[in-house]
Amino acid sequence: MEDFLDLRIIKTRQALMKACFELLQKKVYRKTNIKVNEICHKAKINLVTFYHHFNNKNDLIALLIKERLINWLPIPKKFKPKSLAELINYFTRVIIDFTYEFFDIFSNSLELIANKGR
């Protein structure tokens, strides 16, 4: 059976992403340095299982952001923009909501990138 069809894999990844997201909301990623152990404990997932699915916490966070984008960016079927301005307004709101939710992650990542050049 393919990985994406196995319900156990889907539920494990969802539990890890949910736990990671909840920890990210409580802590600043760079400063408190969320540990894989914390994510696993919160998700009630074994550490070995975590490493079966992800190489490190950054892989998990990348998947979390990707999943959020995929879930937020598609245009709802009921949404029928009457103009280009209305469509642009919709996407602008989605991007602002996404950026607001992940502000700490983005700002810390940009700070780390900027400091690498020094």
N, C-alpha and C positions, 0 to 999 in steps of 0.2 A: 504494500500500500504506500502511496506517495505521502511525504511529510505533510503537505498542505491539506490532505484529506483526513489525517489522523486527529480525532477530536482531543486526545490527550495532549498532543503537541500544541494545538491551538489554545487549549485551556491553560497549559503551563506558560506559554508566552504571554497570554493575556494577564495572568496573575503576576508575572514578573514585571510587565509594563505598568500595570496598575500600582504595584508596590513602589516601583521606581518613581513614577509620577507623583505619588503621594509624598514620598521622601523629598523629592525635588521641590515640592511646594513648601515644605517645612524648613528646608535647609538651602543654603546657597551652595551650589555644586562645588565650586573651586575651594571655598574657604573651609567648609566642614568636611570635604572629601568623603562623600557617601561611600561606604564600603559595600562590596558585593555581598558580604555576610549579612549586612543590614537588609539589603534588598531581599535576599533569600529568606531571612527570618520573617520579614513582614509578609512575604508571599506564601510562606509555609512550603517552600521548595528547597530541596537538598542542594548543597553547593555543587556536587558532582553533576546534578541535573542542569544547573545553571550553565556550567561550562560545556555541557553537551549541546546547548542551544546557542551560546554566545562565547566569543573569545575573551571579552572583557565588558565592563560596564558601559564603555563608550559605544560598543556595538549595540547594546540594549537601548541606550539613549537615542542613537541614530535611528533605530527601528521605531521607537516611540514617536519621534518627531515625524518620520515618514508616514506612519499610520495616521497620525493626527492630520497631517496635510491632506492625505488621500480622503479622509473622512470629511474634511471641511471644505475642500475646494470644488468638488463636483456641484454642478448646478442642480438644485432640486427639480424634479419633473414638473411640479406645479408652477415653478417660477418661469414666467414668460415675460422677459423684459420688453418693454414697449419702445425703448430707445437704447442707443449705445451708452448714454449717460447713466441710465438705470442699471445696466450691466456692469459698468465700471464702478458704480456706487456699491453694488453687491460685493464684488471682489475686494474692493477697498475695505469694506466692513469685515469681511472674512479675514483678510490679512492683518488688520489692526487687532482683531480678537485673538488671533493666533500669536501675534507678537507680544501682546499683553500677557497671555498665559505663560509664554516661555521667555519673558523679559530677562530674568536672572540668568538663565542658561545662555542666552544670546550675548548679554553684556559681558559676562565672565569669559565666554569664548573669545570675544573680540579683544578683551583686555589681555588674555593669554597670547593671542596672535600678535598683538602690538608689542608685547614685552619680549617676544622671541627675537624680534628684529634688533633689540638693543644689546 
